[in-house]
Amino acid sequence: MTARRPTLKDVAERARVSLKTTSRVLNGEKSVRPETEQRVRDAMAELGFRPNDFARRLRLGADSSSIGLVIEDLSNPFYSGIAHAIEQRAHERSLLLVIGSSQRDPETERRLVLALSQRRVSGLIVVPAGHDHAHLSAELDRGLQIVCVDRPAEGVAADVVVADNEGGARLAVTHLIRQGHRRISYLGDDAKLYTSIQRRAGYQAALTLHGADDDPALARTGLPDATAAEHAARELLTGPTPPTAFFTGNNLLTIGALHALRSLGRTDVAVVGFDDFEAADLVVPGVTVVRHDAADLGRLAADRLFARLDGDRSDPAVKMLPVHLITRGSGEITP
């Protein structure tokens, strides 16, 4: 196990001075008594502390007691799971987590990032919205440590923690094909989102690999919520050549598809959804899902941010979380 890098707080505790005094020594300010400065420098040497951009943030007035999180929608159980895990990690380090929801609106995200930066949080975790993230690059240039979770920010050199979206989609659709399904519909959200792009790619790859029907009419994207997914599923099921199975791109769309099946009295249509959700194993049949742990995404994102705050200056990297197919019955219905 790699030892944790010493922080400025560790130095302050070893030298028995305040964090502000330690920062003054690090920044070469002349307002510190010589004996105190020597004690701080001795503590740095003993701990093997190396100055980094975190010290720069402190010089600018950063609040080392808090980190920020810009999430998509806290009412979605998936994102609340991420937030809860990050909050737990922050609590372990006696840090306050400040949370804002972007609601997928790029301008709201930009305002939240700016507000948190002005609050001088010591680091930031973001679920990126939209496609222009120049504001994140600007904050990185100013020394703010940023980690993206669930999807990367376009054109931004920052650490990213994501699930294996394409691989999970291939797994789901291959499972349906092996159950005998040839006409498999894809219900997805915003077609420009990273997660949607990756899951659509996995869907297409599985169809091509196994020679299943690749009918463009079976794929519906741009579905923002369960209601939109229900309408799309009803339309497909009442058309002239309906699908025998659905692969749904997230938990809300899975719920929408299930509502459509129930309203039409259909029990012969298979469903495999990306993302597990509460009560998925209580309906009959239970819902087969591609599961990745939202809490794991949150923990990994928090740990990566803390590593950066502790002095890790390695190149930004992508951490991909594995996914698993959980079979419960809904994806095993044969046509």
SESE-207883 format. One record per atom (N, C-alpha, C): x negated, y negated, z negated. Coordinates in pm, whole numbers, plus 50000, padded with zeros to 5 digits. Each point is the difference from the previous one (the first is absolute). Layout:
REM residues N
XYZ;...
This chain:
REM residues 335
499155011950000;500854988150000;499124987650000;500294990250089;499224987850008;500324990949883;498964994949934;500204991249885;500624986850044;500874994549917;500624987250029;498964988949997;500064991350097;499074988850003;500324990349887;498994994749931;500274990349894;500614987250057;500924994149926;500674987850042;499484988249919;500424988150040;499624988149926;500555000549858;501175006149985;500585001549867;499125008949911;499455010750061;499095008749925;498784992249950;499494991450087;498834992049963;500344990849883;501174993550010;500424990849894;500125007249866;500585012250004;500155007649876;498655004249944;499065003950087;498685004349953;499244988049940;500164988450062;499284988149953;500734992949886;501225004349970;500814994249894;500284985250025;500384997250128;500394986350037;501295000950082;500564988650030;501244999750079;499715002950147;501065003850071;499875002450144;499614987250072;500524988649953;499674987150062;498524996849984;499465002749881;498574997449978;499165008850091;500395012650012;499275009250088;500044995150144;501174995050042;500134994650135;499114987950021;499904991549898;499144988250009;498535003850018;499595010349926;498625004750015;499775005150141;500965008050048;499885005850134;499934989350107;500734989049978;500054989350100;498914989449982;499115002449900;498874990949982;500354986749940;501134999149929;500384987449938;499074997149881;499774987049973;499024995849899;500634997849863;501295002849986;500694996949875;499905011249896;499215010550030;499875011349909;498674999049925;500055002449870;498774999449921;499015010850047;498704997049997;499005009550050;500075013749936;500225000549869;500055013149934;501225008050042;501124993050025;501215007050047;499795005050142;499394991550084;499735004150137;499115012450002;498975000349914;499115011549999;500735012649957;500934998549903;500775011749954;500875005650113;500584990950078;500845004450112;499145006950106;498854994350029;499155005950103;499455013549953;499705001249872;499575013049947;501105010450014;501264995949974;501145009250014;500175004450144;499814990750094;500095003550142;498965010550036;498794997949950;498925009550031;500275013649937;500465000149877;500275012649932;501115008050068;501014992950050;501155006850062;499775002950148;498974993850059;499795001650144;501034992450080;500454988649945;501034992050067;499404992650119;500745000550115;499584992650119;501074989950036;499644987350018;501004989950036;500705003750131;501244995850012;500775002850121;501034989150020;500865001950096;500994989850033;501034998049890;500125009849909;500934998049890;499534988149915;498694998949984;499484988549927;500364987050072;499965000550130;500374988250078;501464996249974;500865010049992;501404997349971;500154993749861;499245004849905;500064994149866;499544985450004;498974997250078;499514986450011;501094990850055;500845005650089;501104992250057;501224999749909;499945006949888;501114999749906;500895012150006;499525011350048;500845011950012;500455004949864;501255005149995;500565005549877;499655014849995;498965003349922;499535013749996;500955009249925;501104994549947;500935008249925;501175004950083;500024997050130;501155003950081;499595004050142;500805008750059;499905003350142;501384998250062;500054998650131;501274997850069;500395011750088;501295001750022;500525010350090;501104993850085;499835000750132;501054995850092;500555012750065;501205003749960;500635012550041;501094996850101;500535010150065;501044997550100;501364997749935;500465009549919;501344999049942;500055008649875;500034993849884;499995007549875;501265008349978;501084997050072;501215007949985;499905013650068;499025001550090;499765012850065;499185008849905;500525011849964;499295008649904;498555003050039;499725000850130;498645002750044;499064988849955;500414987550023;499134988849964;499994997449850;501105002649933;499974998549854;499075010449938;499885011950064;499065010149953;498564995450014;499684993550111;498674994350020;499724989449893;500974991049982;499814989049905;499815005149857;500785010149962;499905005349865;498615006049975;499485007250099;498685006249984;498914989349989;500104989450079;499024989249993;500094993049864;501224997949953;500194993749870;499375008249888;500155013350008;499385008649899;498494998750001;499415000050121;498554998450010;499554986449945;500774989650030;499654986749950;500084999749847;501025006549947;500175000449854;498805006749933;499465010350064;498855007049944;498794990849987;499954989750083;498894990449995;500414986949933;501165000349933;500524988149929;500194988250095;500465003050121;500274989750099;501504998350021;500394987950031;501394997050035;500185001750151;501085006850040;500315001550142;501124990250036;499734991350097;500984990450048;500525004950135;501325002350011;500585006550118;500934990550075;499925000650133;500954992950085;500445009050114;501254998850043;500545008150111;500094991550126;499405004950107;500024992550127;501275002350080;500735010849970;501195003750076;499715001150150;498775004250031;499545001950139;499914987050079;500074988849933;499944987250069;498584994649995;499334998450116;498604995650000;499794986549932;500944990750017;499844986949939;500115000949848;500915008549951;500115002049856;498715006249945;499455009650074;498735005949958;498914989549993;499924991550101;498954989750002;500144990749880;501254996049968;500224991149886;499635006849868;500335012949988;499685007349878;498495001449982;499295003350108;498555001349993;499374986749959;500484989150059;499474986849966;500274996649853;501225002949955;500364997049861;499155008049902;499775012650029;499195008449912;498534995550002;499544995950118;498624995150009;499844987249919;500994991250009;499944987549923;500085002649851;500665011049964;500055003949858;498645005449955;499125002650097;498655005149974;500005014249944;500875008550055;499905014149963;498635005050043;499505010149931;498665004850031;499985009450119;501155005450038;500085008950115;501435001550044;500195005750120;501325000650059;500195013150075;501175006349980;500405011750077;501214996050084;499995003550129;501044995350092;500535011450085;501345000750013;500645008050105;500254990250114;499195000150106;500084989550101;501335000150075;500514988150026;501194998050082;499584992750127;500765001950108;499704992850123;498725004750066;499474991350088;498865004150081;498874989750003;500184988949930;498954989849994;499584998549855;498775004149970;499544999749862;498764991449984;499964989250076;498864990849990;499894994349859;501144998549931;499964994549864;499255009349905;500065013150025;499255009349916;498514998850025;499634998550126;498584998250033;499454987549933;500824989449999;499554987549937;499755002049851;500875007649934;499825002449856;498795009049974;499785009850086;498815008449987;498734991650013;500014990650094;498844991350020;499744991349877;501054997149924;499854991849880;499565008249879;499875013250018;499525008449892;501055008049928;501284998950042;501055007949937;499935014350051;499975009749908;499975014050040;501425004650032;500175006450117;501325004150048;499965014550045;500995007749960;500195013850046;501405001050059;500115006050119;501305002250063;500485014249969;501295001549981;500565013249968;501215002650089;500165012650039;501075005150086;499764997250147;499374988750031;499674996950139;498874989850002;499194999850106;498924990250007;500514986350044;499224989849974;500274986750054;499224998650130;500674995650104;499374999450132;498874989850003;498845004450048;498884990950018;499354995349872;500215007349890;499454996049870;499065010949950;498794996349962;499035009649949;500215001849850;500965008549966;500315002549859;500235014949980;499815004649877;500295014049968;501485002950021;500285012550043;501385004150026;500235013849939;501155001749936;500435013049950;501325003450067;500025010850078;501195003850077;500245015049987;501205004050040;500315014350012;499695004650141;499905012950019;499775005750133;501345000150075;500354988550053;501314998350063;500165008450126;499024999450089;500105007650124;500005015049974;499095004549914;499935014249968;501265005149935;500594991949912;501255004049935;501155001250098;500074990850096;501055000650100;499845012450089;498775003150039;499755012150079;500465012349922;499695000249873;500375011149914;501525001849996;500724988949985;501465000549991;500635005050130;499584994250111;500615003550129;499615014150042;498775003949975;499595013850030;500845009949921;500294996849876;500865008749917;501385001650064;500574989050046;501325000650064;499955008450128;498964998350078;499875007550125;499885014949969;499255003449898;499855014149964;501305006149946;500914991449959;501325004849958;500965001450118;499524997150121;500805001950121;500574987450061;499704988549944;500574987450052;499184994850118;500724995350102;499354994350118;500374985250018;501224996349962;500434986050010;499954993949860;498894993149975;499734994349868;499974984850012;500854993549923;500074985450003;499074994049896;499434988550036;499174992449906;500724987249963;500204997749871;500544987449950;498884992749927;499634988250052;498874992749942;500344985549971;499184993649920;500234985849970;499254991350101;499564988349961;499364990550090;498915006850083;500195000150130;499095007350089;498594994250000;499824987949949;498674993849999;499255002349870;500665005749901;499335002849873;499015011450016;498884999149929;498995010450007;500575013849967;500775000849891;500555013049960;500935005650106;500824991350059;500945004550102;499275004550126;498974992650037;499205003750118;499375013749981;499415002049882;499325012749974;500995011749995;501144998049938;500985010949990;500645003050134;500254989850080;500515002350135;498975007750083;498724996649983;498955007050075;499945014749962;500145003049870;500015014049957;501205007650054;501134993450003;501235005950058;499775003550147;499494990450076;499765002250143;498965010950023;498955000149919;498945009950017;500535014149979;500865001949900;500555013349974;500925004550112;500824990750052;500885003550112;499185004650121;498964992450031;499165003250116;499275013249980;499435002149883;499225012149974;500855012550014;501244999449957;500865011949997;501035000350113;499954990250091;500895000150115;501464998049967;500294992749892;501394996949965;500504988350085;501314997549996;500584989350082;499454986449958;499404993250095;499464986649974;500914990050068;501214998649947;501014991250056;499944986649929;499634989050070;499894986949934;501294995749930;501145005050046;501274996249939;500155005549859;499185009849965;500095006049867;499264991949894;499194990650041;499214992149905;500654986349980;500324996949877;500584987049965;499124993349895;499514988150032;499154992749907;500634986349970;499334992449915;500544987049963;501145001149900;500065011149925;501085002249904;499524995449863;500534989149947;499454994249877;500475006549871;501125007450005;500545005349874;500875012250026;500585005249892;500815012250009;501244998050086;500624988349993;501214997350079;499715000650149;498894993850041;499635000250142;499705014250045;499325007849915;499695013950034;501285008350012;500964997649912;501275007350008;500714997250131;500054987550042;500654996550126;499295006550118;498664999750000;499245006050110;500225015050005;499985006549884;500205014549996;501405003950048;501024992449959;501375002950044;500124998750152;499374989950052;500054997850146;499345011550075;498865004549950;499305011150064;500805012949990;500585002549885;500735012649977;501315000750078;500564988650034;501265000050076;499774997750149;498754999950043;499694998250141;500145013050078;499794999550131;500215011850085;498985011249976;498784996449963;498965010249974;499354997149866;500675003249890;499514996349868;498775007949958;499244994649908;498855007449945;500495011049907;499165009949979;500315010349900;499224997749871;499124989850002;499194997149882;499574985450001;499764994749880;499474986549983;498685000549924;499054992150050;498824996749920;500124985249968;500094996849872;500234986249957;498724994049943;499774987350034;498704993849973;499764995149860;501034999149915;499784996549859;501215004149917;499914998349870;501035005049910;501374993550023;500024987050028;501284993250022;500685005050127;499225002550104;500575005050125;500495014349984;499335007949917;500485013549972;501384999549935;500174991149905;501294998549933;501084996050100;499654991050092;500964996050102;500435011650088;499045008350041;500315011750083;500915009649924;499745001949871;500835009049920;501444994849988;500154986949986;501344994249997;500745002550131;499304998850112;500635002550130;500455014450011;499155009249961;500375014250007;501215003149912;500024994149883;501135002649909;501294994250056;499924987850053;501224993750052;500575007550120;499135006650075;500445007650117;500285014749966;499765003749876;500235013849961;499055009950065;498804995550033;499035008550068;499065006649898;499965013050001;499105007649912;499015008250081;499994997950131;499175008250088;498824992250057;499764988049950;498934991650052;498874999249896;498795002750044;498855000049910;499484985849978;499414997849884;499414987049965;498685002349926;498954993550048;498744999249925;499644985349990;499784995149878;499714985949981;498584997649953;499444988650040;498704995749947;500284992249872;499345003549893;500194994649864;501045008549926;499625004049882;500965006649911;500854989349932;501105003949943;500844990349929;500795007149891;500454992249904;500735005549886;501265007050048;500265011849947;501195008250028;499915007250134;498854999550067;499885007150128;500175015049984;499715005049880;500135014349975;501365003749939;500884990049982;501305002649939;501135001350100;499834994150120;501045001550103;499925014150057;501055004150071;500055013550057;500164998950151;499025005550076;498735005549951;499054988949955;499005003749919;499004990349959;499274994450121;499534987749987;499404993150115;498515003550010;499625005350114;498595002950029;499294986850030;498854997849938;499324987150014;498505001850018;499404989750057;498554998449998;499714991349878;499315005649904;499784992849874;498584994849991;499904987549963;498734994649952;500334991949876;499135000149906;500284994549868;499774984949998;501094992549983;499884985449993;499104995949885;500105007249889;499174996849885;498525001850031;499685010450077;498605002150038;499504988450087;500854995350092;499614988550082;499684988049911;500874997649902;499784988749910;498755001549917;499795012049945;498805002249917;498734998250082;499985005850121;498804998950083;499734985550039;501064992550031;499824985950037;499464992049881;500555002549882;499524993049880;498555003549971;499675012850008;498625004249972;499024993850099;500444998850126;499104994050099;499794985149970;501074993349961;499884985949966;499084998149880;500165008349898;499174998749881;498535003050031;499775009450092;498625002750042;499394987550064;500784993250082;499514987650061;499724989449894;500914998749905;499814990049895;498805003349912;499675012949992;498865004349918;498684999350076;500044995450126;498754997650071;499755008550122;500915009050037;499795008450119;500084991250124;498924999650077;499984991950122;499735008750123;500435012449995;499905008650118;500974995150107;499825004850124;500884995850109;501445004149971;500974991850042;501415003749982;500295013650063;500855007849936;500275013650045;501505003049994;500395010250076;501385004950000;500055012949919;500845000349899;500235012049922;501365005850041;499995012250055;501235006150049;500465010849903;501234998649954;500585009549906;500665011450076;499745012549964;500655011250069;501495000549971;500745006750089;501445001649984;500345014850000;501215003349955;500415014149990;501455001450044;500305010850069;501395002950039;500665007849887;501124994749950;500775006749894;501295005150064;500105013150017;501185005850065;501075002949897;501214995050028;501115001749906;501275005350067;500005000950132;501185005550066;500524991750115;499954986749989;500604991750104;499245000650132;498735003249993;499215000850123;499935014050057;500665009349933;499925013950043;501295004750066;500974990950018;501265003550065;499725002150149;500335011550053;499705003150140;501184996050089;499724995750123;501064995550089;500865011550049;
